[in-house]
Amino acid sequence: MTNKLTISIEDLYATFAAYPLKSAMEGCPCCVSNSDKEKIHSKQLRALTGDDLSRYTFKAMTTWGGTDDFKYYLPRILELLATTDFIVDTFVVLGKLTYANWRSWPAKEQAAIETFVYAWWGHLISSKTYFDREAFIEINKLTNNIDKLLQLWAISFDDSSFANYVELVHDHYYDLTGKRKDFRELNETDINKLLNWISMNAAILEPGFFYFENRDKALAEKVSATLYIFERT
């Protein structure tokens, strides 16, 4: 986990500490069982697991508790999203922020969320061995700032950022320039910005091939196939 991500998570806990744990939260009896309620009160906030919080995350504010309750659990939910294989999808977690109209929250809370999602994005790009399309799309929907996401994507051979760039182009370039099924939630302006950014960085592919030719043959082969994509366009 990057230092920026660690700091941003700690800031979430500090920022939302003003919201106390309630001894009881109202929930739809058809949707929320006593066992569900017991789970989210079973441990200290930072000790709650994905299994403890998954049901609540799906039901938060719609059929279980209100916005202040959600704010209490939010730091741990976001930490689980960023640092574990959280069973709840990214679009559900970040969608809850949209549902809660987070842009109307106090400026300090908005800033803590923005800092976290950008730090998480930087962690994903530099550390994960695959391009997380869902995270890219959902963070962009949440922040409406694709320029910032692309700015944070500094491509390097020293981490996973180059492999992620290759995977984006190799797996999604034809979709981006065609029917856009995989990126249908991006608007025309953002699609064009993404395509321009891809083209601006295409020169790194050839040196990347030679760099990884004897270090990671599978990646080098994917780079070669990606170069072919540009040759055909």
C-alpha positions as CSV (number, residue, x, y, z in Angstrom):
1,M,0.0,0.0,0.0
2,T,1.4,3.4,-0.9
3,N,2.2,6.0,1.7
4,K,-0.3,8.4,0.2
5,L,-3.1,5.8,0.5
6,T,-2.2,5.0,4.1
7,I,-2.3,8.7,5.0
8,S,-5.6,9.2,3.2
9,I,-7.2,6.3,5.1
10,E,-6.1,7.7,8.4
11,D,-7.5,11.1,7.4
12,L,-10.9,9.5,6.6
13,Y,-11.0,8.0,10.1
14,A,-10.0,11.4,11.7
15,T,-12.5,13.3,9.5
16,F,-15.5,11.1,10.2
17,A,-14.8,10.4,13.8
18,A,-17.3,13.1,14.7
19,Y,-20.1,10.7,13.8
20,P,-20.8,8.3,16.7
21,L,-21.8,4.7,16.6
22,K,-25.5,4.3,17.4
23,S,-26.6,1.5,19.7
24,A,-29.3,0.7,17.2
25,M,-30.1,1.6,13.6
26,E,-33.5,1.3,12.0
27,G,-33.7,-1.2,9.2
28,C,-36.3,-2.7,7.0
29,P,-37.3,-5.9,8.8
30,C,-37.7,-7.7,5.5
31,C,-34.2,-6.8,4.4
32,V,-32.2,-6.6,7.7
33,S,-32.0,-9.5,10.2
34,N,-31.0,-9.4,13.8
35,S,-27.9,-11.3,12.8
36,D,-27.0,-8.5,10.2
37,K,-27.4,-5.9,13.0
38,E,-25.3,-7.8,15.4
39,K,-22.4,-8.1,12.9
40,I,-21.9,-4.4,12.5
41,H,-21.9,-3.9,16.2
42,S,-19.7,-6.9,17.0
43,K,-16.3,-5.2,16.9
44,Q,-14.5,-1.9,17.0
45,L,-14.8,-0.1,13.7
46,R,-11.3,-0.8,12.4
47,A,-11.7,-4.5,13.2
48,L,-14.9,-5.0,11.2
49,T,-14.3,-7.3,8.3
50,G,-15.7,-7.4,4.8
51,D,-18.1,-10.1,5.8
52,D,-19.3,-8.0,8.8
53,L,-20.0,-4.9,6.6
54,S,-21.0,-6.3,3.2
55,R,-24.7,-6.6,4.0
56,Y,-24.8,-3.1,5.5
57,T,-22.9,-1.6,2.6
58,F,-25.5,-2.9,0.1
59,K,-28.4,-1.7,2.3
60,A,-27.0,1.6,3.7
61,M,-29.4,4.5,3.7
62,T,-31.9,2.8,1.3
63,T,-33.3,0.3,3.8
64,W,-30.9,0.5,6.7
65,G,-29.9,3.6,8.7
66,G,-29.3,7.1,7.6
67,T,-26.5,9.3,6.2
68,D,-24.9,9.9,9.6
69,D,-24.8,6.2,10.2
70,F,-23.2,5.7,6.8
71,K,-20.6,8.3,7.7
72,Y,-19.6,6.4,10.8
73,Y,-18.9,3.2,8.8
74,L,-17.5,5.0,5.7
75,P,-13.8,5.0,6.6
76,R,-13.7,1.3,7.2
77,I,-15.8,0.5,4.1
78,L,-13.5,2.6,1.9
79,E,-10.4,1.0,3.6
80,L,-11.8,-2.5,2.8
81,L,-12.5,-1.5,-0.8
82,A,-8.9,-0.2,-1.3
83,T,-7.0,-2.9,0.6
84,T,-8.9,-6.1,0.4
85,D,-10.9,-8.2,-2.0
86,F,-14.1,-6.6,-0.7
87,I,-17.1,-8.6,-1.8
88,V,-19.0,-5.4,-2.5
89,D,-18.4,-4.0,-6.0
90,T,-16.8,-0.6,-6.5
91,F,-19.8,0.8,-8.2
92,V,-22.0,-0.1,-5.2
93,V,-19.6,1.5,-2.7
94,L,-19.0,4.7,-4.6
95,G,-22.6,4.8,-5.7
96,K,-23.6,5.1,-2.1
97,L,-21.6,8.4,-1.9
98,T,-23.5,9.7,-4.9
99,Y,-26.8,8.5,-3.3
100,A,-25.9,10.4,-0.1
101,N,-25.2,13.5,-2.1
102,W,-21.7,13.8,-0.8
103,R,-21.0,17.0,-2.7
104,S,-23.3,18.7,-0.3
105,W,-21.3,17.5,2.8
106,P,-18.9,19.8,4.7
107,A,-15.8,20.8,2.6
108,K,-13.5,18.9,4.9
109,E,-15.4,15.6,4.4
110,Q,-15.5,16.1,0.6
111,A,-11.7,16.8,0.6
112,A,-11.0,13.6,2.6
113,I,-13.0,11.5,0.1
114,E,-11.3,13.1,-2.9
115,T,-7.9,12.6,-1.4
116,F,-8.7,9.0,-0.7
117,V,-10.0,8.1,-4.1
118,Y,-7.1,9.8,-5.9
119,A,-4.6,8.0,-3.6
120,W,-6.4,4.7,-4.2
121,W,-6.3,5.3,-7.9
122,G,-2.5,6.0,-7.8
123,H,-2.1,2.8,-5.8
124,L,-4.1,0.7,-8.3
125,I,-2.1,2.0,-11.2
126,S,1.3,1.5,-9.6
127,S,0.7,-1.7,-7.7
128,K,-2.0,-3.8,-9.4
129,T,-1.1,-6.2,-12.2
130,Y,-4.2,-5.5,-14.1
131,F,-6.1,-2.4,-15.3
132,D,-9.1,-1.9,-13.0
133,R,-11.6,-0.6,-15.5
134,E,-14.5,-0.5,-13.0
135,A,-12.4,1.6,-10.5
136,F,-11.4,4.0,-13.3
137,I,-14.9,4.5,-14.5
138,E,-16.5,4.8,-11.0
139,I,-13.8,7.2,-9.7
140,N,-14.3,9.3,-12.8
141,K,-18.1,9.3,-12.3
142,L,-17.6,10.3,-8.6
143,T,-15.1,13.1,-9.2
144,N,-15.9,14.1,-12.7
145,N,-12.2,14.8,-13.2
146,I,-10.6,12.5,-15.8
147,D,-7.8,15.0,-16.3
148,K,-6.7,14.3,-12.7
149,L,-6.9,10.5,-13.1
150,L,-4.7,10.7,-16.2
151,Q,-2.3,13.1,-14.6
152,L,-1.8,10.7,-11.8
153,W,-1.1,7.8,-14.2
154,A,2.7,8.4,-14.6
155,I,3.9,5.5,-16.8
156,S,7.0,3.8,-15.6
157,F,8.8,0.5,-16.1
158,D,9.6,0.4,-12.4
159,D,6.0,-0.4,-11.3
160,S,2.8,-1.7,-12.8
161,S,1.8,1.5,-14.5
162,F,3.3,0.5,-17.8
163,A,1.6,-2.9,-17.8
164,N,-1.7,-1.2,-16.9
165,Y,-1.3,1.1,-19.9
166,V,-0.6,-1.8,-22.2
167,E,-3.6,-3.7,-20.9
168,L,-5.9,-0.7,-21.4
169,V,-4.8,-0.3,-25.0
170,H,-4.6,-4.0,-25.8
171,D,-7.9,-4.9,-24.3
172,H,-10.0,-1.7,-24.8
173,Y,-8.7,0.4,-27.7
174,Y,-11.1,-1.0,-30.2
175,D,-14.0,-0.6,-27.8
176,L,-13.0,3.1,-27.2
177,T,-12.8,3.8,-30.9
178,G,-15.9,1.7,-31.7
179,K,-19.1,0.9,-30.0
180,R,-17.8,1.8,-26.5
181,K,-19.6,-1.0,-24.7
182,D,-17.0,-1.2,-22.0
183,F,-16.8,2.5,-21.5
184,R,-20.4,3.5,-22.2
185,E,-20.5,5.5,-19.0
186,L,-17.9,8.0,-20.2
187,N,-19.1,11.0,-22.1
188,E,-17.7,12.0,-25.5
189,T,-15.3,14.6,-24.0
190,D,-13.8,12.1,-21.6
191,I,-13.5,9.4,-24.3
192,N,-11.6,11.9,-26.5
193,K,-9.3,12.9,-23.6
194,L,-8.5,9.3,-22.8
195,L,-7.8,8.5,-26.5
196,N,-5.5,11.5,-26.8
197,W,-3.7,10.5,-23.6
198,I,-3.2,7.0,-25.0
199,S,-1.8,8.4,-28.3
200,M,0.5,10.8,-26.4
201,N,2.0,7.9,-24.5
202,A,2.2,5.4,-27.4
203,A,5.9,6.1,-28.0
204,I,6.8,4.3,-24.8
205,L,5.6,0.9,-26.2
206,E,8.6,0.2,-28.3
207,P,11.2,0.8,-25.6
208,G,8.9,-1.1,-23.3
209,F,9.1,-4.1,-25.5
210,F,12.9,-4.2,-25.4
211,Y,12.9,-3.5,-21.7
212,F,10.6,-6.5,-20.9
213,E,11.7,-8.8,-23.7
214,N,13.9,-10.8,-21.3
215,R,12.3,-9.8,-18.0
216,D,8.6,-10.6,-18.7
217,K,8.0,-12.4,-21.9
218,A,4.2,-12.5,-21.6
219,L,4.1,-8.7,-21.1
220,A,6.5,-8.2,-24.1
221,E,4.2,-10.3,-26.3
222,K,1.3,-8.1,-25.2
223,V,3.3,-5.0,-26.0
224,S,4.0,-6.4,-29.5
225,A,0.4,-7.0,-30.1
226,T,-0.5,-3.5,-28.8
227,L,2.0,-2.0,-31.2
228,Y,0.2,-3.8,-34.0
229,I,-3.0,-2.1,-33.0
230,F,-1.4,1.3,-33.6
231,E,0.1,0.1,-36.9
232,R,-3.4,-0.7,-38.1
233,T,-5.0,2.6,-37.2
